Amino acid sequence: MKKERPISQVTRTKEEAKASYDKMSGWYDVLAGIAEKKYKEMGLQMLNVKNGEKALEIGYGTGHCILALARSVGASGKVYGIDLSEGMYRVAKSKIQKARLLERVDLICGDAAELMY
């Protein structure tokens, strides 16, 4: 029988997490982008979002998956994203603008624990 590992407790506050991600937002892709790329690609493949669909990404970070989702949903779909970090919001928004996909994406900076859903 496989022994289950205990779930690690989060010890930092939301304010500490936000401050941390704000600080590293400008270089996050260099630091974690390569290490996370494989898992992001696997997740996107498993989601298999199609043209015309709507998608929500919680914690979009620098926007790698948001861009991929925006391309997948096409002109008739929509991607929504929420992230706690204003720094990540600015980086992701810039990428979306450069890719000319603003009409497909609605990003907000906020706390996903307070969504109305």
C-alpha positions in Angstrom: 0.0 0.0 0.0 1.3 3.4 -1.0 2.0 5.7 1.9 0.3 9.1 1.5 2.4 12.2 2.1 0.9 14.8 4.3 -0.2 18.1 2.7 2.2 20.9 3.4 0.7 23.9 5.2 1.0 27.4 3.7 2.8 29.5 6.2 2.9 32.9 4.5 0.0 35.4 4.2 -1.6 36.5 1.0 0.1 39.8 1.4 3.5 38.1 1.7 2.8 36.0 -1.4 1.6 39.0 -3.3 4.7 41.0 -2.4 7.0 38.0 -3.3 5.4 37.6 -6.8 5.3 41.3 -7.4 9.1 41.4 -6.8 9.9 38.5 -9.1 7.4 39.2 -11.8 10.0 40.8 -14.1 12.3 37.8 -14.1 9.9 35.0 -13.2 10.0 33.5 -16.7 13.8 33.2 -16.5 13.7 31.7 -13.1 10.7 29.3 -13.2 9.6 29.4 -16.9 11.9 26.6 -18.0 11.2 24.4 -15.0 7.4 24.8 -15.2 7.1 24.7 -19.0 6.7 20.9 -19.2 3.9 20.9 -16.7 2.1 23.9 -18.2 2.2 22.2 -21.6 0.8 18.9 -20.1 -2.0 20.8 -18.3 -2.9 22.7 -21.5 -3.0 19.4 -23.5 -5.2 17.8 -20.9 -7.6 20.7 -20.9 -7.9 20.5 -24.7 -9.7 23.9 -24.9 -11.4 24.3 -28.2 -12.5 27.2 -30.5 -15.5 29.1 -29.1 -15.1 27.9 -25.5 -14.6 29.9 -22.3 -11.8 29.3 -19.9 -10.7 30.6 -16.5 -7.2 30.6 -15.2 -6.6 31.2 -11.5 -3.1 32.4 -10.9 -2.1 33.2 -14.5 1.4 34.5 -13.5 3.3 35.9 -16.4 0.6 34.7 -18.9 2.2 31.7 -20.6 -1.0 29.6 -20.4 -3.3 32.6 -20.8 -1.8 33.2 -24.3 -2.1 29.5 -25.2 -5.7 29.5 -24.1 -6.5 32.7 -26.0 -5.2 31.1 -29.2 -7.2 27.9 -28.5 -10.5 29.6 -27.9 -10.2 31.6 -31.1 -12.1 34.8 -31.9 -15.4 33.4 -30.7 -14.1 32.3 -27.3 -13.0 34.1 -24.2 -10.4 33.6 -21.5 -10.7 35.0 -18.0 -7.8 35.2 -15.6 -7.3 36.3 -12.0 -4.0 36.7 -10.2 -3.1 38.2 -6.8 0.1 39.9 -8.1 0.0 43.3 -9.8 3.5 42.6 -11.1 2.3 39.4 -12.8 -0.8 41.3 -14.1 1.4 43.9 -15.8 3.7 41.2 -17.4 0.8 39.1 -18.6 -1.1 42.1 -20.0 2.0 43.2 -21.9 2.4 39.8 -23.5 -1.3 39.7 -24.5 -1.0 43.1 -26.0 2.1 42.2 -28.0 0.3 39.0 -29.2 -2.7 41.2 -30.2 -5.1 39.0 -28.3 -6.7 41.6 -26.0 -10.2 41.0 -27.3 -10.1 37.4 -26.3 -8.7 37.9 -22.7 -10.2 39.5 -19.6 -7.5 39.8 -16.9 -8.0 41.1 -13.4 -5.7 41.5 -10.4 -7.5 40.1 -7.3 -8.0 37.4 -4.8 -9.4 34.2 -6.3 -10.8 33.2 -2.9 -13.3 36.0 -3.3 -14.7 35.0 -6.6 -18.5 35.1 -6.8 -18.7 31.5 -8.1 
